[in-house]
Amino acid sequence: MLTAVASKALVIWASILVLAIANGVLREFVLIPFLGTPAALVLSGLLLSTLIIGVAYLSLPWLQVRRPVQLWAIGLGWLALTLIFEISFGLWQGKSWPELLAAYTFKGGNVWPVVLVATAVGPYIAAQLRGSA
């Protein structure tokens, strides 16, 4: 059974997932046609990283956690959920492992690894910004 904090963290991660999907739609249908792929990938990745930290910032009072170990646990939990989702979704789409792993490089403007770091450190950074860690 999930604890109250873990349940809340899962709800917050689901909202981040919705924002990530919306960000992907924005990237594919607006940013890439206007900016080209490399610039769109960079802008989209930075936007998503900012959104993740922003959601963490806004959700901290609801989470009611202050200890750094809790903040890191939440961030690493979000990272694990993100990786599980991304790999599972990619495999479901029929992508090969080399295709999946290519997303974890910085080729062609891809900044997905930066988004993953933002996901992991988001709660801790948000707490630092709030002065509550």
Order of alpha helices (4+ residues) and beta strands (2+ residues): alpha-alpha-alpha-alpha-alpha-alpha
